[in-house]
């Protein structure tokens, strides 16, 4: 296992991963962030260099200080050789199996490798999958004109509580800390009303995906999320990021919206593998 810390090697890795898009989307997005200030505090592991067979991104150990903080303890994976990835995954120096964590990526072998690692490390694991939608050119996205009483803006710390309350996976101190970090350090877009109150928003996540999009119920049906996503997508696309997002398999409404906006659904699913240490039974 090697930790890539040299800027020139990380730039080279980004270019190599770009050639294997869309399979590399999550890892590529994490590496792009690392090469542009590293706002999430991630690092890159490879099995070998320069001819690597497996790549894993993870939070720096000094960042992942809370073993129960699922939103911080997130990894992304890509491999050319599944056996090489299995070996890297089961290395205790690569993955902190004492923590609750997620591993995500766009290859079916991630499930098999996580299942085997969970058995070897005696952890629990639970997989979930999402459709991934990629937009080839966000400049061509159709969006309505924004009502003059509203304005485009960016999120700030005063908005975090509302984001945490409305996010389906929010409501905890860990989710709030995660959202606060995104608002503070990652590209985002929002619409404010005439009184400066939030109407709609979207943020780029640590893996380069458009995420956390939401419109308050009383403002829905006006096309505001389209305006938000086009604004954010055009900005990140201009910076070299692929424009993509992950959607739950049963969220047909959002799937239809993305198709209407010109996003193309990938054949490969994005797999989120949830790992958690087994509870200690102790002794009496």
Phi, psi and omega in degrees: 000135178232141172261121179275115179238347181288124181305320182292324177291322178293324175294320178296318179299319178302315179295322179294315180296325180298328181290342181253013174298148006269359182303331186265011192312309186293314179294317179301316179297318179297318180293322176301316178298317179302318182283355181235045174106347176052058183296335181270352181068044180263164173220168187241132174246142173227158178284331179198169180210140005273346181271080183276155176245344181209143179231138177222128172256147182209164174286145172306146181301326179287343176274317182274065184273337183260114184296340183261002185273087183300327186286337176269322186276066183241132182244155172230144188227148171209143179218150167266334183227117185297322180296323177295322178292318177304316181296317179295318183295323183274000176283118182295341175281344180268318183236131177273093185286356175279354183255156165283130186206164173241144169236130182229155179176178188247030179235137184297333180295344178300320179298311182298316181294320179292321178300315181290321179294321179298321178293318182289323184264000179057051175242162173270147175217149181218115181269149170218154184230152182224148169287144174247131180243130183241135178254124183289330183204093183297343176297339181265001177295134179271129179218148178288164171285140181285136177304136182302338180280352180246163178213147173285143179205194175233155182288155173221179188299335180290347182267350191298319182299319178295319177300317182292326180287327187265343181288134182301332181255013183266195178101357181244169177293327179290317179294324178295317178297321178297311181295322178298320179294321178296312181300321183288326195234350186244152178303140178206169178212147178210165173244133177246147176277185185295342178261008179080015180268146182295140176243313185205154182199164175202149183224149171278134183266178184296352179247016174082012181264145170291126188214168173059027177293136183200143172234133179301141187309321184288350181249004184287158180085006181253001179079018184292323181293332175294317179298316180298309184295323178294316179300311181292317182298318180296322181291316181286328176296321178295337178269002175100359181280137167298145181260110183209165177207158179249137185230138178303145184298332182262004180271073184293329180298311180291325177300317179293321177299312183297320177298318179297323181283353178102007175287148179247129181281131179281152177288328180277136176278157170265122182260128173251115182253114183268122178243139176215142178299144176290141179300140178286130180280334179066191179216153181255000000 
